[in-house]
Amino acid sequence: MEGNRHVDKQLHFKMYKSGKIWVIAGITTFSFGLGIAFGGQTTVHAATNNTVGQSTVVSSTANQSSQMSAMKGSVSTDATSAASTSAASTSAASTSAASTSAASTSAASTSAASTSAASTSAASTSAASTSAASTSAASTSAASTSAASTSAASTSAASTSAASTSAASTSAASTSAASTSAASTSAASTAAASTTAIDGSTVDAEVGSSAANNSELLSSSSSNSDDKIASNVAALSTSSQVSVDYGHADDTMDFVAGAHAVGSAAAPAAGQITSYVNSEGQNQIDIPAGLAPDIQAEWLQNAKEQANSNYAATGQQQVITMSDDQVDSFTIGDSSRPRRVDAVDISSYQYDLTQANYNEMKKLGVKTVIIKLTEGNYYENPYARNQISMAKAAGLQIAVYHYAKFASASAAAGEANLLISDLRSLGLSKNTLIFADMEDTSTYTTGIQGDLQNFWNTLSNAGFTNHAVYTYVSYEYRDAVVNTVGLSRTWIAQYPYTPSASSLWNSQYAAWQFSSTARLPGYSGNLDVSIDYNGLLNLNSGAWQLKNNQWSYIKSDGSKATGWLADSNNWYYLNTNGVMQTGWVKVQNVWYDLNGSGAMRTGWTKSNNNWYYLSKSGAMQTGWIQVASNWYHMNTNGAMQIGWIQLKNTWYYLENSGKMATNWIFTGNSWYYLRTSGAMVANVWMKDGNQWYHLTNSGKMSTGWLYYKGYWYALNGSGQMQTGWYQTKYGWYYLSNWGGMQTNTWIQNGGHWYHLADSGNMNTGWLYYKGYWYALNGSGQMRTGWYQTKYGWYYLNSWGGMQTNCWLQINGHRYYLNSTGKMLTGWQTINGQRYYFDQNGALQN
């Protein structure tokens, strides 16, 4: 048949990481393309004009037991084909499970024209052939044809010739219009344009439906933080730590830590994996986390095959996602998350919440607590009364929900009556907002819309008329249950792995439950949290409303608030059109900064790589500001300044943190001193502690030699002014107690006299000074008394002057010093007379 013709192409799959989701996107090498989703965006490869063909859509149905069987990884053997009919007799499931052909079989034989004389089968299959005398609308023969009948796509996994006999054949008179063998499947039958879910149902109805605004692909869509989590209720659950599909679990089922619904079972075969149409209009398959490596590989391979087949048949873009085992956790009040947490929903699982916990919710901006009251027709939350009391005491609003299990109108009425009994017992008003929690697989029936309507009617008859629906994006009959109340009264669950304030999903609904792993300071457990888009969860008169991606606040009279608005301990600014503003806004010549959620910022805020400071009133500051004990300077645009700034001829230095510096700072390879006012000191001597320092005209601390007002000063490497003796590589210098270097003068220090040259350098050796020779030792000390050199002995008087041309009597001995000051020895003629001096210079008589 033309609609099933083979499309010759090859798909290449590549895996990307988007957040914490692995996305496997297929790229065709020829005519057809798959949607590629990664990095928060979707790129769509358009198909060519090639016609895939007119495909016959076969919608399969399955009973409840086959659904549960499929969830556990098996293929339902009780499914029937809705498109297979017979003009003769019809048997819903009548064939022999043991009927096999004794003759030859064909694993995938197809006859385009072999049918019974009066039946037409669009896609029926039979694994058990009948004898030549029996006629079956689902069997085919490689050699038999009927001139009056046609078969669109019938195949047989065990076809026999017209002459073959059956070891256990059916009677010649029995025909089966839709019969299938309980132990057989067709190796070659496919639905040309349908995508079959793992439970046997189709997802054709999902096409074009409004789901999440999710550019980030998910592998999970709802919460799991209810009383006890069932490990075998979710077709695509991952691990006990990953929330998948279900927001509120069955209270009566036991929680199995680490259990997987499909984690240890074999992967479903290609064509039998659950898929759905996501918000981008793509056919999506979610591979669960927590799988063994070999099972995960099998899942991936089968998913690729199914995506390939589905694309070839429908031309619809295909996306495969694979989740990891981590779920993002965050604290309520985190401004990086969706605008705020408007509501928290709880059940008996959160029995241990204290009054302080509810008070903390209120403090963090939570408005409403949604409390589970009942489940099915048998369960009542034993903690509900206390939970309601504490929530009210904290000033929180109350809404309630019922976990639906009904699969008929009468069962729905029974569950509604249980809820009514609880509502009355708890003294809740008839205006209480009541949610029907529609997520349990027991509610997967084609008549669920009517059943739910009967649930509402029963409540309304009792006076409880404030109705709303809770469900999740991939709930099979989502649109049907939503139709009972409308989008504006639907609370939808779908979880990004990292919920973000910059990416709000499902805004077409009234509220979005975006996480089941939120944390509350002071409480050890996880909480389900939601954002309110149109006021459904805000039971007071005023409410926020999101429309066309713009937030407004609707007052009790229905008008939009404008100007400044205080809400949940935050201030918001709404323009003259009532639209909430974000970013910088100027109001009456004052600038304010509003975060991504619209809340007015105070204190420090960073924008475009600049820091700004906003007062308690939110006003942007300029000029000098004091924060705690530190000073900062903001320029005329409000940006915090760093480095050197000059204000009124005075220099200030602001550290990288913006803090005004005081005292010593080191920058640009130099030291500077800043007074307690922050003003830089320049061209002056400054005493710090017991040390003197000199700052130049530029404010730099001086080091080394400094000439200042006629005197030289020596400053060490730390800038400290030196006094007393100071040695350099050129010699010793003496600096007075006020720092000035001494030159061309005598100084007495430590009982010794020293002489400083014109350069200030301390003299050593012989010094001629004012008509006299002085002898200074290697330490610069002036000598007195006898002094011997290699040339002889000399005598220096008490004030250091060398004696010449004179007699000298010392200790009873007479000595004579010639014109050079040298002491004479031996025979000498002095003034015409002869004298004899011994070797020590003493005169001999």
Secondary structure, DSSP 8 states (H G I E B T S, - for coil): -GGG------EEEEEEEETTEEEEEEEESSS----EEETTEEE-----S----------EE--HHHHHHHHTT---SS-EETT-EESS---SS-S-TT--BSS---TTEE-SS---TTEE-SS-EESS---TT---TT---SS---TT---SS-EETT---TT--BTT---TT---SS---TT---SS---SS--B-TTS-B-GGGTT------SS--S--S---SSS-BTTS-TT---TTS--S-SS--TTS-B-TT--SSTTS----TT-S--EE-TTS-EEEEE-SS--HHHHHHHHHHHHHHHHHHHHHH---EEEEEE-S----EETT-TTSSS---EEEE-GGGTT--HHHHHHHHHTT--EEEEEEEETTTEE-TTHHHHHHHHHHTT-EEEEEEE----SHHHHHHHHHHHHHHHHHTT--TT--EEEE---GGG--TTHHHHHHHHHHHHHHTT---EEEEEETT-TTHHHHHTTT-GGGEEEE---SS-BTTB---TTSSEEEEEEEEEETTEEEEEEEEEESSSSS--SS-EEEEETTEEEEE-TTS-B--EEEEETTEEEEE-TTS-B--EEEEETTEEEEE-TTS-B--EEEEETTEEEEE-TT--B--EEEEETTEEEEE-TTS-B--EEEEETTEEEEE-TTS-B--EEEEETTEEEEE-TT--B--SEEEEETTEEEEE-TTSBB--EEEEETTEEEEE-TT--B--EEEEETTEEEEE-TTS-B--SEEEEETTEEEEE-TTSBB--EEEEETTEEEEE-TT--B--EEEEETTEEEEE-TTS-B--SEEEEETTEEEEE-TTSBB--EEEEETTEEEEE-TTS-EE-
